[in-house]
Amino acid sequence: MDINQEQISLTKRKLCSQNIFNVKYHVADIQNYQGKEKYDLVYCRFLLIHLMNPQRALNNMLSLLKPGGIIACEEHDYKTMFNYPYSYSIDKYKELLKEIEQKLNVDYSYGTKLFHTLCHLNLKKVKYHFYLPVFNNAEKKLLLKLSLLETREYFIKHHLVNNLEIDNMFNEIEDIIKDRTVIQSTGGVFQSWGIK
């Protein structure tokens, strides 16, 4: 399930290319979805950070679970994003994300709250794990460039940066991608799960 038809189409193509056909796809908003089926597992990844009311989404996800079913979530914490050696572009990107977060009334560090939130849903055996992916290869470091590319127009439209500033950020990020001596993290990931 995704609110974005393009994401559904992309996922469907990817799974079909791997001969995986036993998947149902729904274009819907989890905050308002009223499915009749109950599931053994409900999972979300980097969803709650984009919602104004993540609690509502979690409650709805919980309502879709069978008794004994598992709810599992992975959420990001952008504040732990870093580059070494220091990068102006990474720090500037974090500042821009903070501004967007405030404008949209969302929480891009919701991962830090995930375990606590699941504990208050009356689940059994709530567990958590935290990991901080760190990369030095170009393919993995490309993730940050793609993320910046996706948000570029929003930043410019809302006058958070101008074209020259964002082009300079892209140029520095390109240099970072090519340099294997530079390590980068797109931020920590909190995983939490529990049984209904």
Secondary structure, DSSP 4 states (H G I P E B T S, - for coil): -BS-HHHHHHHHHHHHHTT-------B--TTT---S--EEEEEEES-GGG-S-HHHHHHHHHHTEEEEEEEEEEEEEGGG-EEES--HHHHHHHHHHHHHHHHHT--TTTHHHHHHHHHTTT-EEEEEEEE---B-SHHHHHHHHHHHHHHHHHHHHTTSS-HHHHHHHHHHHHHHHH-TT-EEE--EEEEEEEE-
